[in-house]
Amino acid sequence: MQGRTLIAHVTAGGATEMYANVIAETLRSRGCDVDVVNLKREKVGDLAAYSSVVLGTGVRMFMVYRKGKSFLARR
C-alpha cells in the first residue's frame, strides 16, 4: 500500500496550479492517494500524514514566492 502524497503549490497566474493538478491526476491514475493544496487559500496541517510531499511555486526575480518559502521552512 502506498502512502498519501501532498502536492502543495503557490501560484500567481495559475500555471503552477495547473501543473500541480496534472501531476495529481497522473498519480491518481496510478492508484495514489493525493491531496492538492493551494497555500494561498489553505493551510496544511500535520505533514506526518503524508509519505511524500511535493512543493510547486513560481519564481519572481530569482526568488521563490514567500508562502512557498515559508512552507519549506516547516519542520
All heavy atoms as TSV, in Angstrom:
chain	resi	resn	atom	element	x	y	z
A	1	MET	N	N	0.838	-1.186	0.000
A	1	MET	CA	C	0.000	0.000	0.000
A	1	MET	C	C	0.886	1.253	0.000
A	1	MET	O	O	1.855	1.347	0.740
A	1	MET	CB	C	-0.906	-0.002	1.225
A	1	MET	CG	C	-1.781	1.202	1.310
A	1	MET	SD	S	-2.899	1.037	2.727
A	1	MET	CE	C	-3.998	2.336	2.337
A	2	GLN	N	N	0.535	2.200	-0.826
A	2	GLN	CA	C	1.271	3.451	-0.905
A	2	GLN	C	C	0.713	4.435	0.093
A	2	GLN	O	O	-0.452	4.410	0.429
A	2	GLN	CB	C	1.152	4.041	-2.299
A	2	GLN	CG	C	1.711	3.154	-3.380
A	2	GLN	CD	C	1.403	3.690	-4.765
A	2	GLN	OE1	O	0.680	4.651	-4.924
A	2	GLN	NE2	N	1.949	3.034	-5.765
A	3	GLY	N	N	1.575	5.342	0.543
A	3	GLY	CA	C	1.131	6.379	1.452
A	3	GLY	C	C	0.467	7.515	0.700
A	3	GLY	O	O	0.370	7.521	-0.522
A	4	ARG	N	N	0.034	8.457	1.439
A	4	ARG	CA	C	-0.647	9.635	0.898
A	4	ARG	C	C	0.394	10.653	0.434
A	4	ARG	O	O	1.429	10.830	1.068
A	4	ARG	CB	C	-1.524	10.223	1.996
A	4	ARG	CG	C	-2.502	11.232	1.568
A	4	ARG	CD	C	-3.458	11.537	2.747
A	4	ARG	NE	N	-4.588	12.265	2.287
A	4	ARG	CZ	C	-5.656	11.740	1.706
A	4	ARG	NH1	N	-5.727	10.446	1.542
A	4	ARG	NH2	N	-6.650	12.487	1.313
A	5	THR	N	N	0.119	11.350	-0.670
A	5	THR	CA	C	1.011	12.366	-1.219
A	5	THR	C	C	0.341	13.725	-1.148
A	5	THR	O	O	-0.838	13.863	-1.471
A	5	THR	CB	C	1.358	12.055	-2.697
A	5	THR	OG1	O	2.033	10.795	-2.756
A	5	THR	CG2	C	2.249	13.128	-3.298
A	6	LEU	N	N	1.109	14.722	-0.725
A	6	LEU	CA	C	0.649	16.102	-0.705
A	6	LEU	C	C	1.345	16.853	-1.827
A	6	LEU	O	O	2.569	16.788	-1.949
A	6	LEU	CB	C	0.987	16.767	0.629
A	6	LEU	CG	C	0.775	18.283	0.685
A	6	LEU	CD1	C	-0.713	18.629	0.555
A	6	LEU	CD2	C	1.367	18.851	1.961
A	7	ILE	N	N	0.561	17.546	-2.634
A	7	ILE	CA	C	1.113	18.477	-3.609
A	7	ILE	C	C	0.646	19.859	-3.184
A	7	ILE	O	O	-0.524	20.200	-3.306
A	7	ILE	CB	C	0.650	18.158	-5.044
A	7	ILE	CG1	C	1.078	16.740	-5.424
A	7	ILE	CG2	C	1.222	19.198	-6.013
A	7	ILE	CD1	C	0.606	16.294	-6.792
A	8	ALA	N	N	1.578	20.627	-2.622
A	8	ALA	CA	C	1.292	21.987	-2.176
A	8	ALA	C	C	1.843	22.938	-3.228
A	8	ALA	O	O	2.912	22.696	-3.790
A	8	ALA	CB	C	1.959	22.247	-0.830
A	9	HIS	N	N	1.101	24.012	-3.488
A	9	HIS	CA	C	1.582	24.941	-4.515
A	9	HIS	C	C	1.199	26.375	-4.186
A	9	HIS	O	O	0.276	26.637	-3.414
A	9	HIS	CB	C	1.051	24.559	-5.895
A	9	HIS	CG	C	-0.430	24.673	-6.028
A	9	HIS	ND1	N	-1.054	25.845	-6.349
A	9	HIS	CD2	C	-1.414	23.768	-5.847
A	9	HIS	CE1	C	-2.355	25.654	-6.388
A	9	HIS	NE2	N	-2.600	24.399	-6.069
A	10	VAL	N	N	1.976	27.284	-4.777
A	10	VAL	CA	C	1.709	28.711	-4.706
A	10	VAL	C	C	1.751	29.207	-6.144
A	10	VAL	O	O	2.714	28.943	-6.862
A	10	VAL	CB	C	2.773	29.466	-3.882
A	10	VAL	CG1	C	2.429	30.938	-3.792
A	10	VAL	CG2	C	2.914	28.864	-2.502
A	11	THR	N	N	0.709	29.902	-6.560
A	11	THR	CA	C	0.649	30.348	-7.940
A	11	THR	C	C	0.158	31.784	-8.002
A	11	THR	O	O	-0.655	32.202	-7.187
A	11	THR	CB	C	-0.270	29.416	-8.769
A	11	THR	OG1	O	-0.179	29.752	-10.136
A	11	THR	CG2	C	-1.702	29.460	-8.301
A	12	ALA	N	N	0.676	32.518	-8.948
A	12	ALA	CA	C	0.210	33.897	-9.157
A	12	ALA	C	C	-0.722	33.950	-10.365
A	12	ALA	O	O	-1.812	34.497	-10.301
A	12	ALA	CB	C	1.390	34.842	-9.345
A	13	GLY	N	N	-0.291	33.335	-11.447
A	13	GLY	CA	C	-1.076	33.392	-12.675
A	13	GLY	C	C	-1.865	32.137	-12.978
A	13	GLY	O	O	-2.662	32.111	-13.909
A	14	GLY	N	N	-1.631	31.073	-12.224
A	14	GLY	CA	C	-2.399	29.849	-12.413
A	14	GLY	C	C	-1.630	28.703	-13.047
A	14	GLY	O	O	-2.081	27.564	-13.022
A	15	ALA	N	N	-0.460	28.950	-13.616
A	15	ALA	CA	C	0.290	27.886	-14.279
A	15	ALA	C	C	0.748	26.817	-13.297
A	15	ALA	O	O	0.631	25.616	-13.572
A	15	ALA	CB	C	1.493	28.462	-15.031
A	16	THR	N	N	1.243	27.222	-12.139
A	16	THR	CA	C	1.715	26.254	-11.155
A	16	THR	C	C	0.566	25.378	-10.657
A	16	THR	O	O	0.717	24.166	-10.495
A	16	THR	CB	C	2.394	26.971	-9.967
A	16	THR	OG1	O	3.435	27.811	-10.472
A	16	THR	CG2	C	2.979	25.985	-8.984
A	17	GLU	N	N	-0.596	25.975	-10.470
A	17	GLU	CA	C	-1.771	25.205	-10.051
A	17	GLU	C	C	-2.172	24.201	-11.126
A	17	GLU	O	O	-2.507	23.055	-10.822
A	17	GLU	CB	C	-2.925	26.142	-9.746
A	17	GLU	CG	C	-4.152	25.424	-9.239
A	17	GLU	CD	C	-5.213	26.379	-8.730
A	17	GLU	OE1	O	-5.277	27.542	-9.181
A	17	GLU	OE2	O	-5.987	25.943	-7.865
A	18	MET	N	N	-2.112	24.617	-12.376
A	18	MET	CA	C	-2.458	23.720	-13.473
A	18	MET	C	C	-1.526	22.500	-13.479
A	18	MET	O	O	-1.980	21.359	-13.570
A	18	MET	CB	C	-2.355	24.457	-14.818
A	18	MET	CG	C	-2.698	23.586	-15.996
A	18	MET	SD	S	-2.448	24.428	-17.570
A	18	MET	CE	C	-0.671	24.488	-17.647
A	19	TYR	N	N	-0.228	22.730	-13.348
A	19	TYR	CA	C	0.717	21.616	-13.338
A	19	TYR	C	C	0.580	20.758	-12.091
A	19	TYR	O	O	0.742	19.531	-12.161
A	19	TYR	CB	C	2.148	22.123	-13.512
A	19	TYR	CG	C	2.402	22.622	-14.907
A	19	TYR	CD1	C	2.684	23.951	-15.148
A	19	TYR	CD2	C	2.321	21.761	-15.997
A	19	TYR	CE1	C	2.898	24.421	-16.441
A	19	TYR	CE2	C	2.531	22.215	-17.292
A	19	TYR	CZ	C	2.824	23.543	-17.507
A	19	TYR	OH	O	3.028	23.990	-18.776
A	20	ALA	N	N	0.271	21.360	-10.960
A	20	ALA	CA	C	0.038	20.578	-9.738
A	20	ALA	C	C	-1.120	19.609	-9.948
A	20	ALA	O	O	-1.055	18.451	-9.541
A	20	ALA	CB	C	-0.243	21.510	-8.559
A	21	ASN	N	N	-2.177	20.080	-10.605
A	21	ASN	CA	C	-3.336	19.219	-10.872
A	21	ASN	C	C	-3.017	18.135	-11.905
A	21	ASN	O	O	-3.516	17.011	-11.785
A	21	ASN	CB	C	-4.532	20.059	-11.300
A	21	ASN	CG	C	-5.118	20.809	-10.130
A	21	ASN	OD1	O	-5.247	20.290	-9.035
A	21	ASN	ND2	N	-5.479	22.065	-10.342
A	22	VAL	N	N	-2.188	18.439	-12.882
A	22	VAL	CA	C	-1.767	17.426	-13.864
A	22	VAL	C	C	-0.975	16.321	-13.166
A	22	VAL	O	O	-1.214	15.125	-13.397
A	22	VAL	CB	C	-0.940	18.063	-15.006
A	22	VAL	CG1	C	-0.265	16.998	-15.861
A	22	VAL	CG2	C	-1.814	18.959	-15.867
A	23	ILE	N	N	-0.048	16.724	-12.305
A	23	ILE	CA	C	0.736	15.740	-11.555
A	23	ILE	C	C	-0.176	14.903	-10.663
A	23	ILE	O	O	-0.058	13.673	-10.605
A	23	ILE	CB	C	1.831	16.436	-10.730
A	23	ILE	CG1	C	2.871	17.059	-11.663
A	23	ILE	CG2	C	2.487	15.460	-9.751
A	23	ILE	CD1	C	3.801	18.041	-10.980
A	24	ALA	N	N	-1.111	15.554	-9.977
A	24	ALA	CA	C	-2.035	14.837	-9.096
A	24	ALA	C	C	-2.867	13.820	-9.871
A	24	ALA	O	O	-3.018	12.676	-9.430
A	24	ALA	CB	C	-2.940	15.821	-8.366
A	25	GLU	N	N	-3.400	14.217	-11.001
A	25	GLU	CA	C	-4.226	13.294	-11.794
A	25	GLU	C	C	-3.398	12.127	-12.324
A	25	GLU	O	O	-3.883	10.993	-12.369
A	25	GLU	CB	C	-4.915	14.035	-12.944
A	25	GLU	CG	C	-6.044	14.936	-12.473
A	25	GLU	CD	C	-7.065	14.209	-11.604
A	25	GLU	OE1	O	-7.509	13.085	-11.953
A	25	GLU	OE2	O	-7.418	14.743	-10.543
A	26	THR	N	N	-2.162	12.390	-12.690
A	26	THR	CA	C	-1.280	11.316	-13.154
A	26	THR	C	C	-1.027	10.321	-12.032
A	26	THR	O	O	-1.115	9.106	-12.238
A	26	THR	CB	C	0.054	11.897	-13.668
A	26	THR	OG1	O	-0.213	12.807	-14.744
A	26	THR	CG2	C	0.983	10.800	-14.152
A	27	LEU	N	N	-0.744	10.816	-10.840
A	27	LEU	CA	C	-0.523	9.921	-9.698
A	27	LEU	C	C	-1.793	9.163	-9.334
A	27	LEU	O	O	-1.747	7.960	-9.047
A	27	LEU	CB	C	-0.015	10.718	-8.498
A	27	LEU	CG	C	1.396	11.301	-8.629
A	27	LEU	CD1	C	1.715	12.218	-7.456
A	27	LEU	CD2	C	2.425	10.195	-8.744
A	28	ARG	N	N	-2.927	9.855	-9.350
A	28	ARG	CA	C	-4.200	9.191	-9.033
A	28	ARG	C	C	-4.514	8.083	-10.035
A	28	ARG	O	O	-5.049	7.039	-9.650
A	28	ARG	CB	C	-5.334	10.208	-9.002
A	28	ARG	CG	C	-5.286	11.108	-7.781
A	28	ARG	CD	C	-6.378	12.144	-7.808
A	28	ARG	NE	N	-6.274	13.044	-6.663
A	28	ARG	CZ	C	-6.365	14.364	-6.738
A	28	ARG	NH1	N	-6.629	14.954	-7.897
A	28	ARG	NH2	N	-6.224	15.097	-5.658
A	29	SER	N	N	-4.184	8.302	-11.302
A	29	SER	CA	C	-4.451	7.282	-12.325
A	29	SER	C	C	-3.608	6.032	-12.097
A	29	SER	O	O	-3.906	4.971	-12.624
A	29	SER	CB	C	-4.202	7.839	-13.727
A	29	SER	OG	O	-2.812	7.969	-13.990
A	30	ARG	N	N	-2.576	6.168	-11.293
A	30	ARG	CA	C	-1.716	5.040	-10.937
A	30	ARG	C	C	-2.029	4.500	-9.543
A	30	ARG	O	O	-1.251	3.759	-8.960
A	30	ARG	CB	C	-0.258	5.457	-11.041
A	30	ARG	CG	C	0.177	5.686	-12.479
A	30	ARG	CD	C	1.572	6.257	-12.561
A	30	ARG	NE	N	2.100	6.246	-13.899
A	30	ARG	CZ	C	1.827	7.129	-14.850
A	30	ARG	NH1	N	0.971	8.108	-14.600
A	30	ARG	NH2	N	2.365	7.057	-16.045
A	31	GLY	N	N	-3.158	4.943	-8.990
A	31	GLY	CA	C	-3.630	4.405	-7.726
A	31	GLY	C	C	-3.140	5.117	-6.482
A	31	GLY	O	O	-3.354	4.626	-5.377
A	32	CYS	N	N	-2.511	6.259	-6.641
A	32	CYS	CA	C	-2.005	7.004	-5.477
A	32	CYS	C	C	-3.104	7.861	-4.863
A	32	CYS	O	O	-3.998	8.330	-5.551
A	32	CYS	CB	C	-0.844	7.905	-5.893
A	32	CYS	SG	S	0.584	7.001	-6.509
A	33	ASP	N	N	-3.000	8.071	-3.571
A	33	ASP	CA	C	-3.912	8.931	-2.822
A	33	ASP	C	C	-3.241	10.298	-2.708
A	33	ASP	O	O	-2.182	10.416	-2.080
A	33	ASP	CB	C	-4.153	8.321	-1.449
A	33	ASP	CG	C	-5.310	8.940	-0.721
A	33	ASP	OD1	O	-6.050	9.730	-1.332
A	33	ASP	OD2	O	-5.469	8.626	0.471
A	34	VAL	N	N	-3.825	11.318	-3.334
A	34	VAL	CA	C	-3.170	12.622	-3.465
A	34	VAL	C	C	-4.076	13.749	-2.979
A	34	VAL	O	O	-5.261	13.778	-3.304
A	34	VAL	CB	C	-2.785	12.890	-4.938
A	34	VAL	CG1	C	-2.081	14.229	-5.079
A	34	VAL	CG2	C	-1.929	11.770	-5.501
A	35	ASP	N	N	-3.491	14.669	-2.207
A	35	ASP	CA	C	-4.157	15.913	-1.834
A	35	ASP	C	C	-3.423	17.060	-2.512
A	35	ASP	O	O	-2.187	17.099	-2.510
A	35	ASP	CB	C	-4.092	16.146	-0.322
A	35	ASP	CG	C	-4.916	15.145	0.460
A	35	ASP	OD1	O	-5.908	14.635	-0.087
A	35	ASP	OD2	O	-4.558	14.877	1.620
A	36	VAL	N	N	-4.174	18.003	-3.092
A	36	VAL	CA	C	-3.597	19.194	-3.709
A	36	VAL	C	C	-4.052	20.394	-2.889
A	36	VAL	O	O	-5.243	20.567	-2.642
A	36	VAL	CB	C	-4.057	19.353	-5.176
A	36	VAL	CG1	C	-3.468	20.607	-5.797
A	36	VAL	CG2	C	-3.670	18.122	-5.995
A	37	VAL	N	N	-3.097	21.225	-2.465
A	37	VAL	CA	C	-3.398	22.363	-1.608
A	37	VAL	C	C	-2.774	23.627	-2.188
A	37	VAL	O	O	-1.569	23.654	-2.466
A	37	VAL	CB	C	-2.855	22.130	-0.182
A	37	VAL	CG1	C	-3.048	23.364	0.684
A	37	VAL	CG2	C	-3.523	20.924	0.451
A	38	ASN	N	N	-3.596	24.654	-2.358
A	38	ASN	CA	C	-3.115	25.976	-2.745
A	38	ASN	C	C	-2.755	26.693	-1.453
A	38	ASN	O	O	-3.622	26.997	-0.635
A	38	ASN	CB	C	-4.195	26.738	-3.507
A	38	ASN	CG	C	-3.736	28.094	-3.971
A	38	ASN	OD1	O	-2.888	28.732	-3.362
A	38	ASN	ND2	N	-4.303	28.549	-5.071
A	39	LEU	N	N	-1.482	26.968	-1.252
A	39	LEU	CA	C	-1.019	27.553	0.015
A	39	LEU	C	C	-1.494	28.984	0.224
A	39	LEU	O	O	-1.451	29.483	1.348
A	39	LEU	CB	C	0.511	27.487	0.094
A	39	LEU	CG	C	1.091	26.079	0.172
A	39	LEU	CD1	C	2.608	26.128	0.073
A	39	LEU	CD2	C	0.651	25.374	1.435
A	40	LYS	N	N	-1.971	29.641	-0.817
A	40	LYS	CA	C	-2.534	30.982	-0.652
A	40	LYS	C	C	-3.920	30.928	-0.021
A	40	LYS	O	O	-4.350	31.870	0.621
A	40	LYS	CB	C	-2.638	31.702	-1.998
A	40	LYS	CG	C	-1.342	32.254	-2.508
A	40	LYS	CD	C	-1.602	33.046	-3.768
A	40	LYS	CE	C	-0.384	33.813	-4.205
A	40	LYS	NZ	N	-0.660	34.614	-5.401
A	41	ARG	N	N	-4.632	29.809	-0.231
A	41	ARG	CA	C	-6.011	29.701	0.247
A	41	ARG	C	C	-6.190	28.753	1.418
A	41	ARG	O	O	-7.180	28.841	2.140
A	41	ARG	CB	C	-6.906	29.229	-0.901
A	41	ARG	CG	C	-7.021	30.211	-2.031
A	41	ARG	CD	C	-8.048	29.755	-3.026
A	41	ARG	NE	N	-7.646	28.505	-3.646
A	41	ARG	CZ	C	-7.600	28.293	-4.957
A	41	ARG	NH1	N	-7.950	29.231	-5.787
A	41	ARG	NH2	N	-7.227	27.128	-5.429
A	42	GLU	N	N	-5.286	27.803	1.580
A	42	GLU	CA	C	-5.461	26.763	2.589
A	42	GLU	C	C	-4.192	26.590	3.406
A	42	GLU	O	O	-3.099	26.867	2.930
A	42	GLU	CB	C	-5.772	25.422	1.917
A	42	GLU	CG	C	-6.986	25.430	1.029
A	42	GLU	CD	C	-7.096	24.136	0.251
A	42	GLU	OE1	O	-7.280	23.084	0.897
A	42	GLU	OE2	O	-6.982	24.180	-0.975
A	43	LYS	N	N	-4.358	26.078	4.605
A	43	LYS	CA	C	-3.216	25.730	5.445
A	43	LYS	C	C	-3.077	24.214	5.445
A	43	LYS	O	O	-4.059	23.492	5.351
A	43	LYS	CB	C	-3.418	26.237	6.868
A	43	LYS	CG	C	-3.417	27.742	6.949
A	43	LYS	CD	C	-3.216	28.195	8.360
A	43	LYS	CE	C	-3.278	29.712	8.355
A	43	LYS	NZ	N	-2.162	30.324	8.981
A	44	VAL	N	N	-1.860	23.780	5.584
A	44	VAL	CA	C	-1.579	22.350	5.649
A	44	VAL	C	C	-1.323	22.003	7.102
A	44	VAL	O	O	-0.503	22.647	7.761
A	44	VAL	CB	C	-0.349	21.989	4.795
A	44	VAL	CG1	C	-0.017	20.522	4.944
A	44	VAL	CG2	C	-0.594	22.338	3.331
A	45	GLY	N	N	-2.030	21.007	7.585
A	45	GLY	CA	C	-1.849	20.574	8.969
A	45	GLY	C	C	-0.596	19.750	9.138
A	45	GLY	O	O	0.467	20.085	8.622
A	46	ASP	N	N	-0.735	18.655	9.796
A	46	ASP	CA	C	0.379	17.777	10.143
A	46	ASP	C	C	0.916	17.068	8.899
A	46	ASP	O	O	0.197	16.326	8.238
A	46	ASP	CB	C	-0.093	16.762	11.177
A	46	ASP	CG	C	1.022	15.911	11.723
A	46	ASP	OD1	O	2.202	16.220	11.478
A	46	ASP	OD2	O	0.696	14.927	12.413
A	47	LEU	N	N	2.189	17.291	8.601
A	47	LEU	CA	C	2.801	16.638	7.441
A	47	LEU	C	C	3.070	15.158	7.682
A	47	LEU	O	O	3.339	14.427	6.737
A	47	LEU	CB	C	4.103	17.349	7.067
A	47	LEU	CG	C	3.954	18.771	6.553
A	47	LEU	CD1	C	5.323	19.388	6.286
A	47	LEU	CD2	C	3.095	18.810	5.301
A	48	ALA	N	N	2.969	14.713	8.921
A	48	ALA	CA	C	3.207	13.303	9.235
A	48	ALA	C	C	2.187	12.399	8.549
A	48	ALA	O	O	2.434	11.204	8.383
A	48	ALA	CB	C	3.181	13.086	10.739
A	49	ALA	N	N	1.072	12.957	8.125
A	49	ALA	CA	C	0.047	12.171	7.441
A	49	ALA	C	C	0.461	11.802	6.017
A	49	ALA	O	O	-0.198	11.001	5.371
A	49	ALA	CB	C	-1.260	12.956	7.398
A	50	TYR	N	N	1.554	12.376	5.534
A	50	TYR	CA	C	1.980	12.178	4.140
A	50	TYR	C	C	3.310	11.441	4.068
A	50	TYR	O	O	4.236	11.736	4.818
A	50	TYR	CB	C	2.117	13.530	3.433
A	50	TYR	CG	C	0.820	14.284	3.385
A	50	TYR	CD1	C	0.543	15.292	4.296
A	50	TYR	CD2	C	-0.149	13.970	2.437
A	50	TYR	CE1	C	-0.663	15.974	4.262
A	50	TYR	CE2	C	-1.354	14.644	2.400
A	50	TYR	CZ	C	-1.597	15.646	3.315
A	50	TYR	OH	O	-2.789	16.311	3.282
A	51	SER	N	N	3.389	10.508	3.149
A	51	SER	CA	C	4.661	9.823	2.915
A	51	SER	C	C	5.502	10.579	1.892
A	51	SER	O	O	6.721	10.408	1.848
A	51	SER	CB	C	4.420	8.388	2.447
A	51	SER	OG	O	3.694	8.384	1.235
A	52	SER	N	N	4.851	11.428	1.083
A	52	SER	CA	C	5.558	12.231	0.080
A	52	SER	C	C	4.954	13.626	0.043
A	52	SER	O	O	3.743	13.784	0.140
A	52	SER	CB	C	5.409	11.620	-1.320
A	52	SER	OG	O	5.910	10.317	-1.358
A	53	VAL	N	N	5.824	14.609	-0.106
A	53	VAL	CA	C	5.379	15.998	-0.206
A	53	VAL	C	C	6.078	16.632	-1.404
A	53	VAL	O	O	7.293	16.535	-1.546
A	53	VAL	CB	C	5.704	16.807	1.068
A	53	VAL	CG1	C	5.296	18.262	0.908
A	53	VAL	CG2	C	5.023	16.187	2.280
A	54	VAL	N	N	5.280	17.271	-2.257
A	54	VAL	CA	C	5.796	17.971	-3.434
A	54	VAL	C	C	5.386	19.428	-3.300
A	54	VAL	O	O	4.231	19.721	-2.991
A	54	VAL	CB	C	5.205	17.380	-4.739
A	54	VAL	CG1	C	5.696	18.138	-5.952
A	54	VAL	CG2	C	5.516	15.897	-4.849
A	55	LEU	N	N	6.325	20.337	-3.527
A	55	LEU	CA	C	6.021	21.765	-3.492
A	55	LEU	C	C	6.275	22.352	-4.865
A	55	LEU	O	O	7.349	22.174	-5.437
A	55	LEU	CB	C	6.888	22.487	-2.462
A	55	LEU	CG	C	6.775	24.013	-2.455
A	55	LEU	CD1	C	5.360	24.449	-2.059
A	55	LEU	CD2	C	7.815	24.621	-1.543
A	56	GLY	N	N	5.278	23.054	-5.378
A	56	GLY	CA	C	5.425	23.785	-6.634
A	56	GLY	C	C	5.169	25.252	-6.370
A	56	GLY	O	O	4.201	25.611	-5.710
A	57	THR	N	N	6.061	26.091	-6.849
A	57	THR	CA	C	5.901	27.526	-6.641
A	57	THR	C	C	6.517	28.281	-7.796
A	57	THR	O	O	7.462	27.810	-8.425
A	57	THR	CB	C	6.533	27.971	-5.307
A	57	THR	OG1	O	6.353	29.380	-5.151
A	57	THR	CG2	C	7.999	27.647	-5.229
A	58	GLY	N	N	5.973	29.432	-8.045
A	58	GLY	CA	C	6.558	30.302	-9.043
A	58	GLY	C	C	7.797	30.974	-8.493
A	58	GLY	O	O	8.090	30.924	-7.308
A	59	VAL	N	N	8.519	31.600	-9.404
A	59	VAL	CA	C	9.732	32.330	-9.049
A	59	VAL	C	C	9.634	33.704	-9.683
A	59	VAL	O	O	9.257	33.833	-10.846
A	59	VAL	CB	C	10.991	31.598	-9.556
A	59	VAL	CG1	C	12.244	32.399	-9.266
A	59	VAL	CG2	C	11.078	30.208	-8.958
A	60	ARG	N	N	9.931	34.702	-8.899
A	60	ARG	CA	C	9.922	36.066	-9.427
A	60	ARG	C	C	11.224	36.747	-9.007
A	60	ARG	O	O	11.568	36.745	-7.833
A	60	ARG	CB	C	8.733	36.830	-8.881
A	60	ARG	CG	C	8.627	38.212	-9.471
A	60	ARG	CD	C	7.373	38.872	-9.019
A	60	ARG	NE	N	7.332	40.182	-9.645
A	60	ARG	CZ	C	6.245	40.837	-9.900
A	60	ARG	NH1	N	5.076	40.315	-9.579
A	60	ARG	NH2	N	6.291	42.007	-10.455
A	61	MET	N	N	11.904	37.300	-9.968
A	61	MET	CA	C	13.190	37.962	-9.733
A	61	MET	C	C	14.140	37.055	-8.949
A	61	MET	O	O	14.757	37.467	-7.963
A	61	MET	CB	C	12.976	39.310	-9.033
A	61	MET	CG	C	12.201	40.285	-9.891
A	61	MET	SD	S	11.894	41.878	-9.120
A	61	MET	CE	C	13.550	42.487	-8.934
A	62	PHE	N	N	14.216	35.786	-9.367
A	62	PHE	CA	C	15.104	34.787	-8.792
A	62	PHE	C	C	14.749	34.387	-7.361
A	62	PHE	O	O	15.552	33.783	-6.660
A	62	PHE	CB	C	16.571	35.243	-8.863
A	62	PHE	CG	C	16.999	35.634	-10.234
A	62	PHE	CD1	C	17.133	36.960	-10.586
A	62	PHE	CD2	C	17.234	34.658	-11.201
A	62	PHE	CE1	C	17.515	37.337	-11.861
A	62	PHE	CE2	C	17.614	35.018	-12.476
A	62	PHE	CZ	C	17.750	36.356	-12.808
A	63	MET	N	N	13.546	34.740	-6.905
A	63	MET	CA	C	13.115	34.410	-5.553
A	63	MET	C	C	11.844	33.560	-5.607
A	63	MET	O	O	10.925	33.866	-6.357
A	63	MET	CB	C	12.812	35.689	-4.751
A	63	MET	CG	C	14.005	36.619	-4.580
A	63	MET	SD	S	15.317	35.930	-3.586
A	63	MET	CE	C	14.544	35.926	-1.995
A	64	VAL	N	N	11.816	32.531	-4.757
A	64	VAL	CA	C	10.633	31.693	-4.612
A	64	VAL	C	C	9.564	32.509	-3.893
A	64	VAL	O	O	9.874	33.301	-3.002
A	64	VAL	CB	C	10.982	30.422	-3.804
A	64	VAL	CG1	C	9.745	29.615	-3.482
A	64	VAL	CG2	C	12.001	29.587	-4.551
A	65	TYR	N	N	8.306	32.323	-4.254
A	65	TYR	CA	C	7.219	33.041	-3.595
A	65	TYR	C	C	7.272	32.813	-2.083
A	65	TYR	O	O	7.570	31.724	-1.615
A	65	TYR	CB	C	5.861	32.611	-4.128
A	65	TYR	CG	C	5.588	33.030	-5.552
A	65	TYR	CD1	C	4.696	32.318	-6.326
A	65	TYR	CD2	C	6.209	34.123	-6.128
A	65	TYR	CE1	C	4.423	32.691	-7.634
A	65	TYR	CE2	C	5.948	34.500	-7.423
A	65	TYR	CZ	C	5.054	33.779	-8.182
A	65	TYR	OH	O	4.800	34.152	-9.464
A	66	ARG	N	N	6.942	33.850	-1.326
A	66	ARG	CA	C	7.068	33.844	0.136
A	66	ARG	C	C	6.340	32.672	0.789
A	66	ARG	O	O	6.859	32.032	1.698
A	66	ARG	CB	C	6.552	35.167	0.699
A	66	ARG	CG	C	6.773	35.297	2.196
A	66	ARG	CD	C	6.374	36.665	2.721
A	66	ARG	NE	N	7.193	37.670	2.070
A	66	ARG	CZ	C	6.737	38.838	1.605
A	66	ARG	NH1	N	5.480	39.152	1.760
A	66	ARG	NH2	N	7.538	39.692	1.018
A	67	LYS	N	N	5.118	32.385	0.380
A	67	LYS	CA	C	4.360	31.285	1.016
A	67	LYS	C	C	5.037	29.942	0.753
A	67	LYS	O	O	5.008	29.055	1.603
A	67	LYS	CB	C	2.922	31.282	0.542
A	67	LYS	CG	C	2.141	32.466	1.088
A	67	LYS	CD	C	0.709	32.091	1.304
A	67	LYS	CE	C	-0.069	33.263	1.792
A	67	LYS	NZ	N	-0.168	33.317	3.226
A	68	GLY	N	N	5.638	29.787	-0.410
A	68	GLY	CA	C	6.389	28.570	-0.708
A	68	GLY	C	C	7.624	28.452	0.167
A	68	GLY	O	O	7.942	27.387	0.697
A	69	LYS	N	N	8.304	29.563	0.332
A	69	LYS	CA	C	9.498	29.588	1.173
A	69	LYS	C	C	9.145	29.281	2.619
A	69	LYS	O	O	9.846	28.533	3.308
A	69	LYS	CB	C	10.159	30.953	1.064
A	69	LYS	CG	C	11.550	31.020	1.551
A	69	LYS	CD	C	12.135	32.381	1.180
A	69	LYS	CE	C	13.569	32.486	1.635
A	69	LYS	NZ	N	14.170	33.756	1.260
A	70	SER	N	N	8.039	29.844	3.116
A	70	SER	CA	C	7.580	29.552	4.481
A	70	SER	C	C	7.240	28.080	4.662
A	70	SER	O	O	7.541	27.487	5.697
A	70	SER	CB	C	6.348	30.402	4.820
A	70	SER	OG	O	6.667	31.762	4.803
A	71	PHE	N	N	6.625	27.506	3.644
A	71	PHE	CA	C	6.265	26.100	3.701
A	71	PHE	C	C	7.531	25.241	3.795
A	71	PHE	O	O	7.597	24.287	4.573
A	71	PHE	CB	C	5.433	25.698	2.487
A	71	PHE	CG	C	4.981	24.274	2.515
A	71	PHE	CD1	C	3.888	23.910	3.279
A	71	PHE	CD2	C	5.634	23.304	1.795
A	71	PHE	CE1	C	3.462	22.589	3.317
A	71	PHE	CE2	C	5.224	21.986	1.813
A	71	PHE	CZ	C	4.140	21.624	2.589
A	72	LEU	N	N	8.562	25.587	3.046
A	72	LEU	CA	C	9.818	24.835	3.075
A	72	LEU	C	C	10.497	24.916	4.445
A	72	LEU	O	O	11.217	24.009	4.836
A	72	LEU	CB	C	10.783	25.351	2.007
A	72	LEU	CG	C	10.487	24.933	0.586
A	72	LEU	CD1	C	11.456	25.628	-0.376
A	72	LEU	CD2	C	10.580	23.431	0.429
A	73	ALA	N	N	10.281	26.019	5.142
A	73	ALA	CA	C	10.923	26.213	6.442
A	73	ALA	C	C	10.288	25.373	7.546
A	73	ALA	O	O	10.865	25.259	8.632
A	73	ALA	CB	C	10.869	27.693	6.822
A	74	ARG	N	N	9.126	24.771	7.285
A	74	ARG	CA	C	8.467	23.932	8.298
A	74	ARG	C	C	9.309	22.728	8.626
A	74	ARG	O	O	10.029	22.207	7.796
A	74	ARG	CB	C	7.113	23.434	7.768
A	74	ARG	CG	C	6.101	24.515	7.700
A	74	ARG	CD	C	4.813	23.970	7.208
A	74	ARG	NE	N	4.272	22.983	8.139
A	74	ARG	CZ	C	3.077	22.476	8.044
A	74	ARG	NH1	N	2.286	22.835	7.066
A	74	ARG	NH2	N	2.649	21.606	8.909
A	75	ARG	N	N	9.182	22.273	9.843
A	75	ARG	CA	C	9.909	21.058	10.244
A	75	ARG	C	C	8.970	20.015	10.726
A	75	ARG	O	O	7.956	20.171	11.162
A	75	ARG	CB	C	10.898	21.372	11.334
A	75	ARG	CG	C	11.964	22.259	10.777
A	75	ARG	CD	C	12.963	22.604	11.815
A	75	ARG	NE	N	13.796	23.607	11.180
A	75	ARG	CZ	C	14.980	23.893	11.585
A	75	ARG	NH1	N	15.467	23.293	12.602
A	75	ARG	NH2	N	15.696	24.785	10.976
